[in-house]
């Protein structure tokens, strides 16, 4: 199983509309991925590891997939639409990491 993590770094003065991300952007991404998507999660950053410290990320999502090929095909077809929606909820450039889930 593979996981695509999309993380939005916490930056001073950054804008992030969590409701839009949760209720509109991520359902659109899930619809585009269709059956290739096993499940996804959405996280809202609350704090860092030390007491009183800010979160490293404002928000993140994890897309769980059995294979990367369908994800890559969807991004080739719908990637521009997905990326064009980002300004609707944030002014932060996402960081993306693809990993293999070794324990799940």
C-alpha positions as CSV (number, residue, x, y, z in Angstrom):
1,X,0.0,0.0,0.0
2,X,1.1,3.5,-0.7
3,X,0.4,6.9,0.9
4,X,0.5,10.3,-0.7
5,X,0.9,12.9,2.0
6,X,0.1,16.5,1.2
7,X,1.3,18.9,3.9
8,X,0.8,22.6,4.3
9,X,3.6,24.2,6.3
10,X,2.7,26.7,9.0
11,X,3.8,30.1,8.0
12,X,3.3,33.5,9.7
13,X,0.2,35.2,8.3
14,X,-0.8,32.1,6.2
15,X,-4.4,31.7,5.2
16,X,-6.1,28.2,5.4
17,X,-9.8,27.6,5.1
18,X,-10.2,24.2,6.8
19,X,-13.9,23.9,6.1
20,X,-13.4,24.4,2.3
21,X,-10.5,21.9,2.3
22,X,-12.5,19.3,4.2
23,X,-15.9,19.8,2.6
24,X,-15.0,20.8,-1.0
25,X,-11.4,20.2,-2.0
26,X,-10.8,16.7,-0.6
27,X,-14.2,15.3,-1.8
28,X,-13.3,16.6,-5.3
29,X,-9.9,14.9,-5.1
30,X,-11.5,11.7,-3.9
31,X,-14.0,11.8,-6.7
32,X,-11.2,12.2,-9.3
33,X,-9.3,9.3,-7.8
34,X,-12.4,7.0,-7.7
35,X,-11.8,3.4,-7.0
36,X,-8.0,3.9,-6.9
37,X,-8.4,5.6,-3.5
38,X,-8.8,3.2,-0.7
39,X,-9.4,5.9,1.9
40,X,-8.1,9.3,2.9
41,X,-7.6,11.4,6.1
42,X,-7.6,15.1,6.7
43,X,-5.7,16.6,9.7
44,X,-5.7,20.1,11.2
45,X,-2.5,21.2,12.9
46,X,-3.0,22.2,16.5
47,X,0.4,22.4,18.2
48,X,4.0,21.3,18.0
49,X,5.8,18.7,20.1
50,X,6.8,21.2,22.8
51,X,4.2,22.7,25.1
52,X,2.9,26.0,23.6
53,X,4.8,25.6,20.3
54,X,2.9,26.1,17.0
55,X,2.2,23.2,14.7
56,X,4.7,22.5,11.9
57,X,1.8,22.2,9.5
58,X,-1.5,24.0,9.2
59,X,-3.1,21.0,7.7
60,X,-2.4,17.7,5.8
61,X,-4.1,14.9,4.1
62,X,-3.1,11.3,3.4
63,X,-4.3,9.4,0.4
64,X,-4.1,5.6,0.7
65,X,-3.7,3.7,-2.6
66,X,-3.0,0.1,-3.5
67,X,-0.9,1.2,-6.4
68,X,0.8,4.5,-7.6
69,X,0.0,4.0,-11.2
70,X,-3.7,5.0,-11.0
71,X,-2.8,8.0,-8.9
72,X,-0.2,9.1,-11.5
73,X,-2.8,8.7,-14.3
74,X,-5.4,10.7,-12.4
75,X,-2.8,13.5,-11.8
76,X,-1.9,13.5,-15.4
77,X,-5.5,13.9,-16.4
78,X,-6.9,16.0,-13.5
79,X,-3.8,17.5,-11.8
80,X,-4.3,20.9,-13.2
81,X,-7.9,21.1,-12.0
82,X,-6.8,19.9,-8.5
83,X,-3.9,22.3,-8.3
84,X,-6.1,25.2,-9.6
85,X,-8.4,24.8,-6.6
86,X,-5.6,25.4,-4.0
87,X,-6.0,29.2,-4.0
88,X,-9.6,28.7,-2.9
89,X,-8.5,27.5,0.5
90,X,-4.9,28.6,1.1
91,X,-1.9,30.7,0.1
92,X,0.6,28.1,1.2
93,X,2.4,25.9,-1.3
94,X,1.9,22.2,-0.3
95,X,4.7,19.8,0.3
96,X,4.1,16.3,-1.1
97,X,5.6,13.0,0.0
98,X,5.0,9.5,-1.4
99,X,5.7,6.6,0.9
100,X,5.1,2.9,1.1
101,X,3.1,1.8,4.1
102,X,5.0,-1.0,5.8
103,X,2.7,-1.4,8.8
104,X,-0.9,-0.5,8.5
